[in-house]
Each structure stands twice: as C-alpha cells, then as structure tokens.
Amino acid sequence: MAAVSIPPPQPNATKYKVALLQLPVSPRKEENIARARARLDAAAAAGATLVEIWNCPYSMETLPSHGEDIDGGASPSVSMLSEVAARRRITIVGGSIPERSSGRLFNTCCVIGPDGQIKAKHRKLHLFEIDIPGDITLRESDTFTAGQEPTIVDTDVGRIGIGICHDIRFPELAMLYRSRGAHLICYPSAFNMSTGQLLWDLMQKSRAVDNQLFVVTCSPARDPNAESDYMIWGHSSLIGPFGEVITAAGHEEATVIGEIDRSMIQTIRENLPLEMQRRDDLYQLVDVRRESSGHETCAA
C-alpha cells in the first residue's frame, strides 16, 4: 500500500525547547554518565523539555566492552537517563549506546518519557561501511548487528522518529516517518572528519526540506587528543522545515538550546503542498510494516 499520511495526536503546546548535549566521551563509563547527568540537569533547568545526548566513545575496538543489557535492566546509562527524566519531568532521546542482546551487539537509542520509562528503543538500521584509500576504512557490520524496525514514538511534545547516524543517509526512512505523522526526526550521530565536512550539513537540511519537518542531530564533542583513528566532526544541530539552522554547536563540548514551533510545519505545508503535488501515479512509498500488519505501528 502507498504510505498514506497518519495524523498524529496533538500535544497541548505548539512550541517547546530542545537541548543538544554535545559531550566529550572517554573510555571511563562512570565519568561519562556523571557528566551527562549534570548536563541534563542544567538543560532541564534552562527550560528544555526534549533533550538529546550521546554517551559512548566511538571505537570498533572498545565498543563491545561498553555494551549494556537494556532489556535485562543491567544498563547504568539508561538507569541514569530514567532517573533524570522522571525527576525533571522531561523526555530524553538517549542516543546512542552499545546494547548487548542475545549474544549480539546493537547500536541503540532509547527514548525515555517524563515518567522515567522507556517509550521506544531504536536499533540502528543501516550499518556504516566506508573505504577511502589513504583516509578511512571502517565496517560496522564486523561489530554491530543491524536493527529491523523503524522507530516512531508519541511523546509529550509530539510524534517523533528516530534514526542513528548512517540512517540519515537514507531518505526513504525520513519519508516513512513523515507519512506516519512525525514532526521531528532525531539522529544521534558520530560523523567523522571526512564525511562530516562533506555531508553533515547537507544531509540534515535535505531530510528536513524534503519532508517539511524538523531534524535534530547530536554528536559527541571532538577530542583532538583521542587515541582512536576515528575523529569526530561534531556540529550538533537543530534544522527547521525550510532547511534553516535554528541552532548549532561547533566541534567542542557544548549545550545548545533551540525552539521548535510546530505551527511552522502546517504553514510551510500549506504554502508549498508537496504531498498534493507528489505523482502517486508514477511512484509510491510503500510502508512494508503497515502493509503486512494491516494497521499503524507506533510506539506509545
């Protein structure tokens, strides 16, 4: 079936603040968790109701040692996020952490609601592989297992879609999230210096403009002294539905806060009705999961 748009439930407020926590990460997990807790508290105190963070060093050699059993309750990172979300009454997009499950390792982002409960869990769908001679070679599939489900979730600020890093390169996923009623897509990411300089800004704006919605990305801070060969680009950003940069960090440690005004989406879609102009007689987006199940799939 063609992906017919699903109207989301309407939250009470049309405007809210989102905070992007661009944090330095180290091999010392307790240090990372303590820093993230402090920055989350500060962001909530500044009025942010949706907070996105990153909390793990990106290195194929060390990622398995940081794996946490989320479903089994043995996840100090998620436990901290749940405690802060409940105490501060905010929604946290806690992406991403390596997740151990059934002998496999996933790159996982949890969405925590104001009650401290996990509302949705996204496992990275598209695993990154790159081979640029003399620059960078990396195969995530040697370490991670790919997820199998797109993730869209109703939160206290509205319906959002979740992707992780390389997921942003695939416009079909963003189109799917728009068709399911998302007003925002969150992409916790760790682009490297090569792909970051070339594609980071372009990818965010493309996903936002093509689908007339907001896009949020959150990266670790860059560590020029990192022992890993994988150097982080940084530049966490909030992009509006016309491709405008609402707020953005540099490459250093930072917390940046921007406002999302959901009414902008309706105005832009009325002024430029792309959905009405789409040629469904020539091409269609097929929502495979909705077609096979016969109903909408949305985490609640």
Residue pairs with C-beta under 8 A, 6 or more apart in sequence:
1 286
1 287
1 290
1 291
2 280
2 284
2 285
2 286
3 175
3 176
3 179
3 180
3 284
3 285
3 286
3 287
3 290
4 179
5 178
5 179
5 180
5 181
5 275
6 179
6 180
6 181
6 296
6 298
7 181
8 154
8 158
8 159
8 181
8 182
8 183
9 154
9 159
10 158
11 156
11 157
11 158
11 262
13 157
14 261
14 262
14 263
15 259
15 260
15 261
15 262
15 263
16 49
16 50
16 157
16 259
16 260
17 46
17 47
17 48
17 49
17 50
17 257
17 258
17 259
17 260
18 48
18 49
18 50
18 51
18 52
18 216
18 238
18 257
18 258
18 259
18 260
19 43
19 46
19 48
19 50
19 51
19 52
19 255
19 256
19 257
20 52
20 216
20 217
20 218
20 236
20 237
20 238
20 247
20 249
20 255
20 256
20 257
20 258
21 36
21 39
21 40
21 43
21 51
21 52
21 53
21 54
21 218
21 255
22 54
22 218
22 219
22 220
22 221
22 234
22 236
22 249
22 252
22 253
22 254
22 255
22 256
23 32
23 35
23 36
23 39
23 53
23 54
23 55
23 220
23 221
23 253
24 35
24 220
24 221
24 223
24 253
25 32
25 54
25 55
25 56
25 57
25 58
25 220
25 221
25 223
26 32
26 57
27 57
27 62
29 66
29 76
29 77
30 76
32 55
32 56
32 57
32 77
33 55
33 76
33 77
33 80
36 53
36 55
36 77
36 80
36 81
37 80
37 84
39 53
39 255
40 51
40 53
40 81
40 84
40 88
40 92
41 84
41 88
42 255
43 51
43 255
43 257
44 51
44 84
44 88
44 90
46 257
47 257
48 90
48 257
49 90
49 91
49 156
49 157
50 90
50 91
50 92
50 93
50 155
50 157
50 260
51 90
51 91
51 92
51 93
52 92
52 93
52 95
52 186
52 188
52 216
52 218
52 236
53 92
53 93
53 94
53 95
53 188
53 218
54 95
54 96
54 188
54 190
54 218
54 219
54 220
55 77
55 94
55 97
56 63
56 66
56 77
56 96
56 97
56 98
57 63
57 66
57 220
57 228
58 190
58 220
58 228
58 230
58 232
59 228
59 230
60 138
60 140
60 142
60 143
61 228
63 98
63 105
63 143
63 144
64 98
64 105
64 143
66 97
66 98
67 98
67 99
67 100
67 105
68 74
68 75
68 76
68 77
68 78
68 97
68 98
68 99
68 100
69 75
69 99
69 100
69 101
70 78
70 97
70 99
70 101
70 108
70 110
70 118
70 121
71 101
75 97
75 99
77 94
77 97
78 94
78 97
78 110
78 112
78 118
81 92
81 94
81 110
81 112
82 112
82 116
82 117
82 118
83 116
84 90
84 92
85 91
85 92
85 112
85 113
85 114
85 115
85 116
86 114
86 115
86 116
88 114
89 114
90 114
91 111
91 112
91 113
91 114
91 119
91 155
91 156
91 157
92 111
92 112
93 109
93 111
93 160
93 162
93 186
93 188
93 216
93 218
94 109
94 110
94 111
94 112
95 108
95 109
95 110
95 122
95 162
95 164
95 186
95 188
95 218
96 107
96 108
96 109
96 124
96 164
96 165
96 188
97 108
97 109
97 110
98 105
98 106
98 107
98 108
98 144
99 105
99 106
99 107
99 108
99 123
104 145
105 143
105 144
105 145
106 123
106 124
106 144
106 145
106 147
107 123
107 124
107 140
107 144
107 164
107 165
108 121
108 122
108 123
108 124
108 147
108 164
109 121
109 122
109 124
109 151
109 162
109 164
109 186
109 188
110 118
110 120
110 121
110 122
111 118
111 119
111 120
111 121
111 122
111 151
111 153
111 155
111 160
111 162
111 299
112 118
112 119
113 119
113 155
113 156
114 156
119 153
119 154
119 155
119 299
119 300
120 151
120 152
120 153
120 162
120 299
121 151
122 147
122 149
122 151
122 162
122 163
122 164
123 145
123 146
123 147
123 148
123 149
124 144
124 146
124 147
124 163
124 164
124 165
124 166
124 167
125 146
125 147
125 148
125 149
125 150
125 163
125 164
125 167
125 170
125 173
126 146
126 166
126 167
126 169
126 170
126 173
127 140
127 141
127 144
127 146
127 166
128 138
128 140
128 165
128 166
129 138
129 139
129 140
129 141
130 136
130 137
130 138
130 195
131 137
131 138
132 194
135 194
136 192
136 194
136 229
136 230
138 230
140 166
149 289
150 161
150 173
150 176
150 177
150 289
151 161
151 162
151 299
152 159
152 160
152 161
152 162
152 177
152 180
152 181
152 182
152 297
152 298
152 299
153 159
153 160
153 162
153 298
153 299
153 300
154 298
154 299
154 300
157 184
157 260
158 183
158 184
158 262
159 180
159 181
159 182
159 183
159 298
160 182
160 183
160 184
160 185
160 186
161 173
161 174
161 176
161 177
161 180
161 182
161 184
161 185
161 186
162 185
162 186
162 187
163 173
163 174
163 185
163 186
163 187
164 187
164 188
164 189
165 187
165 188
165 189
165 190
165 191
167 173
167 187
168 174
168 187
168 189
168 203
168 204
168 207
168 217
169 199
169 203
171 206
171 207
171 210
172 285
174 185
174 207
174 210
174 211
175 210
175 211
175 285
176 285
176 287
177 185
177 211
177 213
178 211
178 212
178 213
179 285
179 287
180 287
180 296
180 297
180 298
181 298
182 213
183 213
183 214
183 260
183 262
183 265
184 213
184 214
184 215
184 216
184 260
185 207
185 211
185 213
185 214
185 215
185 216
186 216
186 217
186 218
187 204
187 215
187 216
187 217
187 218
188 217
188 218
188 219
189 200
189 217
189 218
189 219
190 219
190 220
190 230
190 232
191 199
191 200
191 219
191 232
191 233
192 230
192 231
192 232
192 233
193 231
193 232
193 233
195 233
196 232
196 233
196 234
196 235
197 233
200 217
200 233
200 235
201 235
201 237
204 215
204 217
204 237
204 239
205 215
205 239
205 243
207 215
208 214
208 215
208 239
208 240
208 241
208 242
208 243
209 241
209 242
209 243
211 241
212 241
212 265
212 268
212 269
212 272
212 274
213 241
213 265
214 238
214 239
214 240
214 241
214 260
214 265
215 237
215 238
215 239
216 237
216 238
216 239
217 236
217 237
217 239
218 236
219 232
219 233
219 234
219 235
219 236
219 249
220 232
220 234
221 232
221 234
221 251
221 252
221 253
221 254
222 231
222 232
222 233
222 234
222 251
222 252
223 232
224 231
226 232
232 251
233 251
234 249
234 250
234 251
234 252
235 248
235 249
235 250
235 251
236 248
236 249
236 254
236 256
237 245
237 247
237 248
237 249
238 245
238 246
238 247
238 248
238 256
238 258
238 260
239 245
239 246
240 246
240 264
241 264
241 265
241 268
242 268
246 258
246 259
246 260
247 256
247 257
247 258
248 256
249 256
269 275
289 297
290 296
290 297
